[in-house]
Amino acid sequence: MPININGYNLSNESGLRLGASSTTIVGTYGILEPTLPGMAGSATAGGAYKVYPFPVNDVNLNTGSPWNLSTYRFTCPVAGIYYISYSGIVGDGDGSVGKAAYYAIIVNGGNWYFSYRDTLAIWELHHIEMQLKLSAGDWISWAMNTAPGPASATSGGAYQSNHNTCTIWLVG
């Protein structure tokens, strides 16, 4: 039997060959083409440091099509544990004074979790990630330095020119 997570098979019934043998032993291991719903992409169009939803418009993986390029939302097709991550270059391009910024994971339109950074750097790497137990139909997006996540009066925030990676995956 294939390995299965919430109705999505992770393995196939390929087979294993030992040495030069022409005999194939059927096995249930190995991920050839993962079928778990997930997305990986980035915001590439530029724009304000403060934005909701974070406009992830360049999606190179959208397994099961849960990411909507119009609403910038991931809709969970099944209940389960989802891994959610944002990583990217943040700052204000100036660096002359400290800039505060918030980065939030938004679930169903409300702030679920956020991180904060305050720095004098022009640019620096910022990362936020977590796993959440979600229901089928729940949706996820990101907010950068604005509601429905926490907001800051300063101009620090996410640099939106392909200097970020956004991912969401069903993991259990």
The 8 nearest C-alpha neighbors of each residue, nearest first, counted from 0:
[[1, 27, 2, 12, 11, 26, 10, 3],
 [2, 0, 10, 27, 11, 8, 3, 9],
 [1, 3, 9, 10, 8, 0, 4, 27],
 [2, 4, 8, 7, 9, 6, 1, 5],
 [5, 3, 7, 6, 171, 8, 2, 9],
 [6, 4, 7, 3, 171, 79, 77, 78],
 [5, 7, 4, 3, 8, 77, 35, 9],
 [6, 8, 4, 3, 5, 35, 34, 9],
 [9, 7, 3, 2, 10, 1, 34, 6],
 [10, 8, 2, 30, 33, 3, 7, 34],
 [11, 9, 30, 1, 29, 2, 28, 8],
 [10, 12, 13, 1, 27, 28, 29, 9],
 [11, 13, 27, 26, 14, 25, 1, 10],
 [14, 12, 11, 26, 25, 15, 27, 28],
 [15, 13, 25, 26, 24, 23, 12, 16],
 [14, 16, 24, 23, 25, 17, 26, 13],
 [17, 15, 23, 22, 20, 18, 24, 14],
 [16, 18, 20, 19, 15, 23, 22, 21],
 [19, 17, 20, 16, 21, 22, 15, 23],
 [18, 20, 17, 21, 16, 22, 23, 15],
 [21, 19, 22, 18, 17, 16, 23, 15],
 [20, 22, 23, 19, 16, 17, 18, 24],
 [23, 21, 20, 16, 24, 17, 15, 19],
 [24, 22, 16, 15, 14, 25, 21, 17],
 [23, 25, 15, 14, 26, 16, 22, 17],
 [26, 24, 14, 23, 13, 15, 12, 27],
 [27, 25, 14, 12, 28, 24, 13, 15],
 [26, 28, 12, 1, 0, 11, 10, 25],
 [27, 29, 10, 26, 11, 30, 1, 12],
 [28, 30, 10, 31, 11, 27, 9, 13],
 [29, 31, 10, 9, 32, 33, 28, 11],
 [32, 30, 29, 33, 10, 11, 9, 13],
 [33, 31, 30, 34, 9, 10, 11, 29],
 [34, 32, 9, 35, 30, 31, 8, 10],
 [33, 35, 7, 32, 36, 8, 9, 62],
 [34, 36, 7, 33, 169, 37, 62, 168],
 [37, 35, 62, 63, 169, 168, 34, 65],
 [38, 36, 168, 62, 167, 61, 35, 169],
 [37, 39, 61, 60, 167, 166, 62, 66],
 [40, 38, 166, 60, 165, 58, 59, 61],
 [39, 41, 58, 165, 57, 59, 164, 55],
 [40, 42, 55, 164, 57, 163, 165, 161],
 [41, 43, 55, 159, 56, 54, 161, 44],
 [42, 44, 160, 161, 159, 45, 41, 57],
 [45, 43, 160, 42, 159, 46, 56, 161],
 [46, 44, 159, 160, 43, 47, 158, 42],
 [45, 47, 159, 44, 48, 158, 50, 160],
 [46, 48, 49, 50, 45, 159, 156, 157],
 [47, 49, 156, 157, 155, 50, 158, 154],
 [50, 48, 144, 47, 143, 145, 156, 51],
 [49, 51, 143, 53, 52, 142, 145, 47],
 [52, 50, 142, 53, 143, 145, 141, 146],
 [51, 53, 142, 141, 54, 50, 140, 71],
 [52, 54, 51, 141, 142, 50, 55, 143],
 [55, 53, 42, 56, 71, 52, 51, 41],
 [56, 54, 42, 41, 57, 53, 71, 40],
 [55, 57, 42, 54, 68, 58, 41, 43],
 [58, 56, 41, 40, 55, 42, 59, 43],
 [59, 57, 40, 60, 39, 56, 41, 61],
 [58, 60, 40, 39, 57, 61, 38, 41],
 [61, 59, 38, 39, 58, 62, 40, 37],
 [60, 62, 38, 64, 37, 63, 66, 65],
 [63, 61, 36, 37, 64, 60, 38, 34],
 [62, 64, 36, 65, 61, 37, 34, 35],
 [65, 63, 61, 62, 66, 67, 36, 37],
 [64, 66, 73, 74, 63, 67, 61, 75],
 [67, 65, 73, 64, 72, 61, 68, 38],
 [66, 68, 71, 72, 69, 70, 73, 65],
 [69, 67, 71, 70, 56, 66, 55, 72],
 [68, 70, 67, 71, 72, 56, 54, 66],
 [69, 71, 72, 67, 68, 52, 54, 66],
 [72, 70, 68, 67, 69, 54, 55, 52],
 [73, 71, 140, 70, 67, 139, 66, 138],
 [72, 74, 66, 139, 65, 138, 67, 75],
 [75, 73, 138, 65, 136, 137, 76, 72],
 [74, 76, 135, 136, 137, 77, 138, 73],
 [75, 77, 135, 136, 74, 65, 78, 36],
 [78, 76, 135, 75, 79, 134, 5, 136],
 [77, 79, 134, 135, 133, 75, 76, 80],
 [80, 78, 132, 133, 171, 81, 77, 134],
 [79, 81, 132, 171, 131, 170, 169, 133],
 [82, 80, 169, 130, 168, 131, 170, 83],
 [81, 83, 130, 168, 167, 129, 169, 170],
 [84, 82, 167, 128, 129, 166, 130, 81],
 [85, 83, 128, 166, 165, 127, 167, 86],
 [86, 84, 165, 127, 126, 164, 128, 166],
 [87, 85, 126, 164, 163, 125, 127, 165],
 [86, 88, 163, 162, 124, 125, 164, 89],
 [87, 89, 124, 123, 162, 158, 122, 163],
 [88, 90, 157, 158, 122, 156, 123, 124],
 [91, 89, 122, 155, 121, 156, 92, 123],
 [90, 92, 155, 93, 121, 154, 156, 94],
 [91, 93, 121, 90, 94, 122, 120, 155],
 [94, 92, 121, 91, 95, 90, 96, 120],
 [93, 95, 121, 119, 120, 96, 92, 91],
 [94, 96, 93, 119, 97, 121, 120, 98],
 [97, 95, 94, 119, 98, 93, 118, 120],
 [98, 96, 119, 118, 117, 99, 94, 95],
 [99, 97, 155, 117, 153, 118, 96, 154],
 [100, 98, 117, 116, 155, 153, 151, 97],
 [99, 101, 155, 144, 116, 156, 115, 151],
 [100, 102, 144, 115, 114, 143, 149, 103],
 [103, 101, 143, 114, 113, 144, 142, 115],
 [104, 102, 113, 142, 148, 141, 112, 105],
 [103, 105, 141, 112, 111, 113, 140, 110],
 [104, 106, 110, 140, 109, 111, 141, 139],
 [107, 105, 139, 108, 109, 138, 111, 110],
 [108, 106, 138, 109, 137, 139, 105, 140],
 [109, 107, 106, 105, 110, 147, 139, 138],
 [110, 108, 105, 106, 107, 147, 111, 148],
 [111, 109, 105, 148, 147, 112, 104, 103],
 [110, 112, 105, 104, 106, 109, 113, 103],
 [113, 111, 104, 103, 110, 114, 105, 148],
 [114, 112, 103, 102, 104, 101, 115, 111],
 [113, 115, 102, 101, 103, 127, 116, 112],
 [116, 114, 101, 100, 102, 113, 117, 99],
 [115, 117, 100, 99, 118, 101, 114, 125],
 [118, 116, 99, 98, 97, 100, 115, 119],
 [119, 117, 97, 120, 98, 116, 99, 94],
 [118, 120, 97, 94, 96, 95, 121, 98],
 [121, 119, 94, 122, 118, 123, 90, 97],
 [120, 122, 94, 92, 93, 90, 91, 119],
 [123, 121, 90, 120, 89, 88, 92, 91],
 [122, 124, 88, 89, 120, 125, 90, 121],
 [123, 125, 88, 87, 89, 126, 122, 86],
 [126, 124, 87, 86, 88, 89, 123, 127],
 [125, 127, 86, 85, 87, 128, 124, 84],
 [128, 126, 85, 84, 86, 114, 125, 129],
 [129, 127, 84, 83, 85, 126, 130, 82],
 [128, 130, 83, 82, 131, 84, 127, 81],
 [129, 131, 82, 81, 83, 80, 132, 128],
 [132, 130, 81, 80, 133, 129, 82, 83],
 [131, 133, 80, 79, 81, 130, 134, 78],
 [134, 132, 78, 79, 131, 80, 137, 135],
 [135, 133, 78, 137, 136, 77, 79, 75],
 [134, 136, 77, 78, 75, 76, 137, 133],
 [135, 137, 75, 74, 76, 134, 138, 77],
 [138, 136, 75, 134, 135, 74, 107, 133],
 [139, 137, 74, 107, 73, 106, 75, 72],
 [138, 140, 106, 73, 72, 105, 107, 74],
 [139, 141, 72, 105, 52, 104, 71, 73],
 [140, 142, 104, 53, 105, 103, 52, 143],
 [143, 141, 51, 103, 52, 53, 148, 102],
 [142, 144, 102, 50, 49, 145, 101, 51],
 [145, 143, 101, 150, 49, 100, 151, 102],
 [144, 146, 150, 148, 143, 49, 149, 50],
 [147, 145, 148, 149, 150, 142, 51, 144],
 [146, 148, 110, 109, 145, 149, 142, 108],
 [147, 149, 146, 110, 103, 145, 142, 150],
 [150, 148, 145, 146, 101, 144, 147, 151],
 [151, 149, 145, 144, 146, 148, 101, 152],
 [152, 150, 153, 144, 100, 99, 149, 145],
 [151, 153, 154, 150, 99, 144, 100, 155],
 [154, 152, 151, 98, 155, 99, 100, 97],
 [153, 155, 91, 156, 48, 98, 152, 49],
 [156, 154, 91, 90, 98, 100, 153, 99],
 [157, 155, 48, 89, 90, 100, 49, 144],
 [156, 158, 89, 48, 159, 88, 90, 143],
 [157, 159, 89, 88, 160, 162, 48, 156],
 [160, 158, 45, 42, 43, 161, 157, 46],
 [159, 161, 43, 45, 162, 44, 158, 42],
 [160, 162, 43, 163, 42, 41, 159, 164],
 [163, 161, 160, 87, 88, 159, 158, 164],
 [87, 164, 162, 86, 41, 161, 88, 165],
 [165, 163, 41, 86, 40, 85, 87, 166],
 [164, 166, 85, 40, 39, 84, 41, 86],
 [167, 165, 39, 84, 38, 83, 164, 40],
 [166, 168, 83, 37, 38, 82, 84, 81],
 [169, 167, 37, 82, 81, 170, 36, 38],
 [168, 170, 81, 36, 80, 171, 35, 37],
 [171, 169, 81, 80, 168, 82, 79, 4],
 [170, 80, 79, 4, 169, 81, 5, 132]]
